[in-house]
């Protein structure tokens, strides 16, 4: 099987490559390296079935060979990245998605869109099921990311309807693990780096906002189940064990044996108060279930961060 992965040098993309490379006929990674890194994919470069193309999917790309699967991950997905690159983020979700869908249509490839729990905004119901339309501020400080993914979903559905493209949309909930950028503003790596350096742990608001954290291996398993699903559909993928941000901070201090104190800062505008996926659909149709609990995943991530910063 031949795969094209946009954003394949990024956090999730590089783990996806690692999972499929040994059994693939060909894996082509397209990445503009705005947030991706060659460090994440260096171990694949010498493999005969791997090809890296430094390219922005916002620009036309014409593969030279047939493709069985097109996986569209390319996006500025972290707060630091999308705040610094708002137009690029919107273009990745709009023009980039249209271009990736066009490739899938040309080769009759199965298409996988990695969307996000951010399409639910600051939800008014919990857990969030795939049928929930969300509560999103279309012009808020996070809107460049939220709306880029909502457009990407609409575009994917349009290609399903008009061109009969076989496509799965996966709404990924908070995912963490090795290959994350340590300075990209995501809460798990923020807390771990602060704790390992015995610096104050920065909790925004009172810390009672909740998230549900999925270790990268579990998320990748869910993505592959969606990719190989025969029909077009939408699924939540994540972990449905909900935890407050304050509890997360305390857990990381404990697991790192840190002397850090917790300090509170004002909550950013439109920061969601709750995140918890309803996984009934992905469990019943895809057979998806998580295998790594939060403590195990945090320890794996802490050990990886130690190697990076030491």
C-alpha positions in Angstrom: 0.0 0.0 0.0 1.2 3.5 -0.8 0.6 6.4 1.6 0.8 10.2 1.4 0.9 12.0 4.7 0.8 15.8 4.9 2.4 17.1 8.1 4.2 13.8 8.5 7.2 15.4 10.2 5.1 16.7 13.0 4.2 15.2 16.4 1.4 12.9 15.4 2.5 12.4 11.8 5.9 11.1 12.8 4.3 8.5 15.1 1.9 7.5 12.3 4.8 7.0 9.9 6.6 4.8 12.5 3.5 2.6 12.8 2.9 2.0 9.1 6.4 2.2 7.5 7.4 -1.5 7.9 4.4 -2.9 6.1 4.0 -0.1 3.5 5.1 -0.3 -0.1 5.7 3.5 0.0 5.3 6.3 2.5 5.6 9.9 1.2 5.7 12.6 3.8 4.9 16.2 2.7 5.8 18.9 5.3 6.8 22.6 5.1 8.6 22.2 8.5 6.9 25.2 10.0 6.1 23.1 13.1 7.4 19.7 11.9 11.0 18.7 12.4 13.4 16.5 10.5 14.5 15.2 13.9 11.2 13.4 14.1 11.7 11.5 10.8 15.5 11.1 10.5 15.3 7.4 11.3 13.2 6.8 8.2 15.3 8.8 5.7 17.4 5.8 4.6 14.5 3.4 4.2 13.8 2.6 0.5 10.1 2.9 0.9 10.2 6.3 2.5 10.3 9.7 0.7 10.3 13.2 2.3 9.2 16.2 0.2 9.6 19.6 1.7 6.4 21.1 0.4 3.4 23.2 1.6 0.2 21.4 0.8 -1.4 24.9 0.4 0.5 24.8 -3.0 -0.4 22.3 -5.7 1.3 18.9 -5.5 1.1 16.3 -8.1 2.3 12.8 -6.9 4.1 10.7 -9.5 2.5 7.5 -8.5 -0.8 6.0 -7.5 -1.8 6.3 -3.9 -4.0 4.1 -1.8 -4.2 6.4 1.2 -4.0 10.2 1.7 -3.8 11.4 5.3 -4.1 15.1 5.9 -2.5 16.1 9.1 -0.8 19.4 8.1 -1.8 22.2 10.4 -0.4 24.6 13.1 -2.1 22.7 15.9 -0.6 24.2 19.0 -1.5 27.5 20.6 1.9 29.1 20.1 2.0 28.0 16.4 -1.5 29.1 15.4 -1.2 32.4 17.3 2.0 33.1 15.4 0.7 31.8 12.0 -3.0 32.6 11.9 -3.3 33.0 8.1 -1.1 29.9 7.4 -3.3 28.0 9.8 -6.5 29.0 8.0 -4.9 28.2 4.6 -3.8 24.7 5.8 -7.4 23.9 6.8 -9.0 25.4 3.7 -6.7 25.4 0.6 -4.5 22.6 2.0 -7.5 20.4 2.6 -9.0 21.1 -0.8 -5.6 20.2 -2.4 -5.3 17.0 -0.3 -8.8 16.0 -1.2 -8.1 16.6 -4.9 -5.2 14.1 -4.7 -7.4 11.5 -3.0 -10.1 12.1 -5.7 -7.6 11.8 -8.6 -6.2 8.4 -7.3 -9.4 7.1 -5.8 -7.5 7.0 -2.5 -9.1 6.6 1.0 -8.8 10.0 2.6 -8.3 10.6 6.3 -8.8 14.1 7.8 -7.4 14.7 11.3 -9.8 17.2 12.8 -9.9 18.2 16.4 -12.1 18.4 19.5 -11.7 22.2 19.0 -14.6 22.0 16.6 -16.8 21.7 19.7 -15.5 25.0 21.0 -16.4 25.6 24.7 -19.0 22.8 24.8 -22.3 23.2 26.5 -22.8 19.4 26.8 -20.5 16.7 28.1 -19.3 14.3 27.0 -19.1 15.6 23.4 -20.5 13.2 20.8 -20.0 13.4 17.1 -23.6 14.7 16.6 -22.9 17.8 18.8 -22.6 20.9 16.7 -20.4 22.8 19.2 -20.2 26.2 20.8 -17.5 28.1 18.8 -16.6 31.8 18.7 -15.9 32.3 14.9 -13.9 35.5 15.5 -12.3 34.7 18.8 -8.5 34.5 19.5 -8.5 30.7 18.8 -10.8 31.0 15.8 -8.1 30.6 13.2 -7.6 27.0 14.3 -11.1 26.1 15.2 -12.6 27.4 12.0 -9.9 26.0 9.8 -10.8 22.5 11.1 -14.5 23.2 10.8 -14.0 24.3 7.1 -11.8 21.2 6.6 -14.6 19.0 7.8 -17.2 20.8 5.6 -14.9 20.4 2.6 -14.4 16.7 3.2 -18.1 16.2 3.5 -18.6 18.1 0.2 -16.1 15.8 -1.6 -17.9 12.8 -0.1 -21.2 14.1 -1.4 -20.2 15.5 -4.8 -17.3 13.3 -5.8 -17.9 10.1 -3.8 -14.5 10.3 -2.1 -14.2 7.7 0.6 -13.2 9.7 3.6 -13.0 9.4 7.4 -12.9 12.4 9.7 -11.2 11.9 13.1 -11.8 14.4 15.8 -8.7 14.1 18.0 -8.9 15.0 21.6 -5.9 16.2 23.7 -2.9 14.0 22.8 0.5 14.0 24.3 3.8 12.1 24.2 7.3 12.1 22.6 8.1 14.3 19.6 6.0 17.2 20.9 7.6 20.6 20.7 8.6 21.6 24.3 7.8 25.3 23.8 4.5 25.1 21.9 2.2 26.0 24.7 0.5 22.7 25.3 -0.2 22.0 28.9 1.4 18.5 29.4 4.8 19.6 28.1 4.6 23.0 29.8 4.0 21.4 33.1 6.7 18.7 32.7 9.4 21.1 31.6 8.5 23.5 34.5 8.4 20.6 37.0 11.8 19.1 35.9 13.4 22.5 36.2 11.7 23.1 39.7 10.0 26.2 38.3 6.5 27.4 39.1 3.8 25.4 37.4 1.6 27.9 35.6 -2.1 27.1 35.9 -4.5 29.4 34.1 -7.7 30.3 36.0 -8.5 28.2 39.1 -7.5 25.0 37.4 -10.9 23.5 37.5 -11.2 23.3 33.7 -11.0 19.7 32.5 -9.3 17.8 29.8 -9.1 14.2 28.7 -5.6 13.2 27.7 -4.7 10.5 25.2 -1.2 9.1 24.9 0.1 9.2 21.4 0.1 5.5 20.8 -3.6 5.2 21.6 -4.4 8.2 19.3 -2.4 6.6 16.4 -4.2 3.3 16.9 -7.5 5.2 16.6 -6.3 7.0 13.5 -5.4 3.8 11.8 -8.7 2.2 12.7 -10.4 5.2 11.0 -8.1 5.1 8.0 -8.9 1.4 7.3 -12.6 1.7 8.0 -14.4 0.9 4.7 -17.0 3.6 4.8 -17.1 7.4 5.2 -17.9 8.6 8.7 -16.8 10.9 11.6 -15.3 9.6 14.9 -14.0 11.0 18.1 -10.6 9.5 19.2 -9.1 10.2 22.6 -9.3 9.1 26.2 -12.6 9.6 28.1 -11.0 9.8 31.6 -11.5 13.4 32.5 -9.1 15.3 34.8 -8.9 18.9 36.0 -5.8 20.9 35.0 -5.0 21.4 38.7 -5.0 17.7 39.2 -2.8 17.2 36.2 -0.3 19.8 37.6 -0.2 18.0 41.0 0.2 14.6 39.3 3.2 15.8 37.3 4.8 17.4 40.3 4.5 14.1 42.1 5.8 11.9 39.2 8.8 14.2 38.7 9.6 14.6 42.4 9.6 18.3 41.7 9.8 21.2 44.2 7.7 23.3 42.0 4.9 25.5 43.3 1.6 26.0 41.5 0.8 29.6 40.5 -2.4 30.9 38.9 -2.7 33.3 36.1 -5.7 34.7 34.3 -7.6 32.3 32.1 -7.2 33.2 28.4 -10.3 34.2 26.5 -12.4 31.3 25.0 -10.3 28.7 26.7 -12.7 25.7 26.9 -13.9 24.7 30.4 -14.5 21.1 29.6 -13.2 18.4 27.2 -14.4 14.8 27.3 -15.1 12.7 24.2 -18.1 10.5 23.9 -16.4 7.3 22.5 -19.4 5.1 22.1 -19.4 5.4 18.3 -15.7 4.7 17.8 -15.8 1.9 20.3 -18.8 0.2 18.7 -18.0 0.7 15.0 -14.1 0.8 15.0 -13.5 -1.4 18.1 -11.4 1.4 19.5 -10.2 1.4 23.1 -7.3 3.1 24.9 -4.6 0.9 26.4 -2.3 3.4 28.2 -3.5 5.2 31.4 -2.5 8.7 32.3 0.2 7.8 34.8 1.9 5.4 32.4 1.7 7.9 29.5 3.0 10.8 31.7 6.0 8.7 32.9 6.9 7.8 29.3 6.7 11.5 28.3 8.6 12.6 31.3 11.4 10.2 30.5 11.5 11.5 26.9 11.6 15.1 28.0 14.5 14.4 30.4 16.6 13.1 27.5 15.8 16.2 25.5 16.6 18.8 28.1 19.6 17.1 29.7 
